[in-house]
Amino acid sequence: MSSSSTSALAHVCGLALAFCLAGCFRPLYGPTLSGNSTVQAAMESVVVDPIPDRLGHYLGNELIFGFNGTGTPGPRKYRLLVTVQEHVQTPLVDTVLGRATAATVFIDADFKVIPIEGGEPIVKGMAFSSATYDRSSNRYSNLRAARDAEIRNARNLADQIRTRVAAAFATNP
């Protein structure tokens, strides 16, 4: 058997396998398994509880926009509870001046979605994010760079949480 016929056979087998699996995939924001509601409608019914501190403000705004970006309040069925922990590491230090030249902001977010009436969480988990920024001798620019890193982390965490909650709503209507 020549290498070209083996290669053609491998391509045909790959296409056949892809064709067989094509029916296994569903769009995330399409109808749920029960067929009577959509993931988007379930996402719009989530209320984001207030998250303390400045990071909580950024994360809460990103989550509110991610869950219900329409701006129209709908029926509230679920509560999203988020707790965050933030810590900063300075991996690079200038040996001459003894100052950090870069820093990394790490954020861990523990979240769960529970029904408003109470009961077992529908989904719970942890999301992690980190963002690095450069430090200089100007302390105001360091503060702004650290805040920008927090904002980038908040966007990343909100995206992770929103995707996990949407996946839970899609599989457990």
N, C-alpha and C positions, 0 to 999 in steps of 0.2 A: 504494500500500500504506500503510495507516495505521500510526501508531507503536505501537498496541496489538498489531496482528498481527505486527509486526516484533519486538516484545518477547516475545511468546508463542513465536515461532519461535526466538529466541535461547535461551529457557528450555528448549525441547524439545531443541535441539541440545546444550545443556550437560548435560541429564539423560542423553541418549544417550551422550555422551562419558564421563560418569561411570560409567554402567552398563557400558560396554565395558572400562574400566580397573579395575573392581572386582575382577576375578580376578587382577590383577597384584600385589596386596599380600598379604604373609604376616605373621602375627604374629612378632615377634622371638624370643620364647621358645617358639615352637611347634617341631614337628619340623624337622630340617634337610633339605636337598635330597635326601640319600641315604635319609632316612626311618627310619634305624635308631637314631638317638640324638637327644637334645634339646640345645638350647643350654644349658639349665640344668645338665644333667649335665656338659657340657664345662666350664662355668664353675666348677662345684664341684671339678673336677680341677686347678685352677690353684693353685699355691703362690706366695705373695707373699714374695719375698726381703726380708730386713731392709733398711730404708732408714735411713741415719744421721741423727742430730740429732733435735731435738724435733719439727720439722715432719715428718720421716720417720716418727716414732712416730704422729703424728696421721693422716698419709696411709696408713700401713700398716694401722692399725686399721680405717679406713674401707674400704680395699680388701678386707681379709679378710672383713669383714662383708658387703660388696657382692657378693663372689664366692661365698661359702659362708656365708650367714646361718643355716644350719640348725644349726651347731655340731657336726655329726657329720662326722668326717674320712672322706673317700672315697679312691678310688684317685688317686694323684698322677701326672699325665701332662705337665703344663706348668709352667714357671717364669715368673713375671712379674718383670722387672728394671726398677727405676725409679731414675732419678737426678734430683734436684731442684736448682734454683738459685733463690735468693730474693734480692730486693733491695727496698729501701724508698726511696720518694721523698717529699719534703715539698713539695707544690706551693703551700701557703698559709703565709705567714709574717706574723706581727704586726709591723708596721713600728715600733711604739713600743717593744715589749719585745725584738724581734729573735728571737722564738721561733716555731717551727712550730706552727700551730694545727690542722693536719690532716696525715695521712700516708697513703700508699697502699703496700700490700704487694703486690708482683708476684712470682709464682711461675711458673717454667717447669719442666715435668716431661717428661723424655724417657723413653719406656717401650718395652719389647718383650716379647713372649711367645715363648718358645722351648720346644721339647720337652725333657723331662728328659734323654733320651738324647743330646741335642745336635742340631745341624743348623741349618737356616735358620730365622729367626724367622717365626712364623705371622702376626704383626701387629706393627708398630712405628710409632711416631709421637710427636708432641709435643702436650702439652696446656698451656694457659695459663689463668691465673686472676689476678684482682686484687681486693683488698678495701680499702676506705678506712675510716679511723677518725679520730675527733677526738682531739686532744691537749690536755692542760690543764697547769697548773703543778705538779700532783701527779705525781711520777714513777712511783709505784706504780700509779696508775690508767692511766698511759700504757703501762706494761708489760702490764697486764691487757688493755687495749684492743688492743695489738699482738698478743697471744696469741690473742684472740678472732678477729682478722682472719686469723691463720694457720689457725685451726680452720675458719673459713668457706671459706678457699681450699682446704684439704685435702678438705673435703666436695665442693666443686665439681670439683676435679681427679679425685677418685675416681669421681665420677659420669661425667665425660667418658671416663676410661680404661675403666671398666666397659662403657659403651655401645659404645665402639669395638671392644673385644675381643668383645663379644657379637655385634656386626654381622659381625666377621670369622669367628667360629664359625658363624654362620647361613649365610654365603655359601660358606665353605670347610670342609665337615665333615671 
